[in-house]
Amino acid sequence: MDSDDDTRMSDAEPVSPLRNKGKAKAVDQDAATADDNLPWVEKYRPVTLDDVVSHQDITATINRFIEKNRLPHLLFYGPPGTGKTSTILAVARRIYGADYRKQILELNASDDRGIDVVREQIKQFAETRTLFAKGFKLIILDEADMMTQAAQAALRRVIEQYTKNVRFCIICNYVNKITPAIQSRCTRFRFSPLPIPEVEKRINTVVEGENVNITEDGKQALLKLSKGDMRRALNVLQACHAAYDIVGETEVYNCTGNPHPQDIEAIVNSMLSDEFTTSYQMILKMKTERGLALQDLISGAYEYVNTIELKPNARIYLLDLLATTEHRLSTGGNEKIQLTALLSAFKGAVELSAKSA
């Protein structure tokens, strides 16, 4: 038996260190490929608090909290794509280092977050202390405005009960949907839409990093459509880069499905000057050819109306009817009827301007 074992041992192929090196290189290549396949929103997500675009006052305050080891419960609110989740993940990295995922519980609106989750999952995480780790753990409740009132009522007691070893960060778009009892237990920070120059700086970084062939008017169109939402800007840029070799203004509008400013201009001018039937036929034809939605037409018309000269009473009349038409559309109004209502609003504004003249 012993001689057989020896023979087997001698026959076994020695493990080459070169083979291990090859494996390591393959793992590195896989990691690099996975990084390339990531959406740009994730690939260029800020890693540290210094990387977070704008909001220097918020990041400076949070930095001071961390330095003094006095981080309170946090409530971040504001429009989407302004850096709320990125900021709290950067805070987690700063406090816990590379292993931060073990110290945080992140729940999103896509997870079930009824009263049972608060009573079981959140409470269980809050009750257990991590072995050999000092300080507190972090619970991130993203899109908390989707939580039921019962879940929020249960949560306020949990926040109070486990403050010794847990900090909560509540993230939402609409702060008025969070109960006042929870708001009063947190330090509130509002994330306003990002300034366009700040969005442009990050876009320039991504354009250089990804070798995107974008024209100046394409970039301006992208910034205009982003409306201070970094996520939207990066997603549109990535989609345009995938679809077109050169990203210009027309490509950006085509890719997002938004009406081109020239089309809006033509439609509004037609509604102001052409006869009712002529204008109606022209808009219907353009809607069909370009695949435009009336909702987008109203938004575009509103922006264009602000740039043209109108008598004050005519402008007020027109804006009031634009708002009414948009509301009717959102509650399921018929598109064709609302289009004629939009046309009549412009005709009424023209008549009012003529009378006051």
Secondary structure, DSSP 8 states (H G I E B T S, - for coil): -HHHHHHHHHHS----HHHHHHHHHHHHHHHHHHHHHS-HHHHT---SGGGS-S-HHHHHHHHHHHHTT----EEEESSTTSSHHHHHHHHHHHHHGGGGGGGEEEE-TTS--SHHHIIIIIHHHHH---TT--S-EEEEETTGGGS-HHHHHHHHHHHHHTTTTEEEEEEES-GGGS-HHHHTTSEEEE-----HHHHHHHHHHHHHHHT--B-HHHHHHHHHHHTT-HHHHHHHHHHHHHH-SSB-HHHHHHHHT---HHHHHHHHHHHHHS-HHHHHHHHHHHHHHHT--HHHHHHHHHHHHTTS---HHHHHHHHHHHHHHHHHHHTT--HHHHHHHHHHHHHHHHHHHHHH-
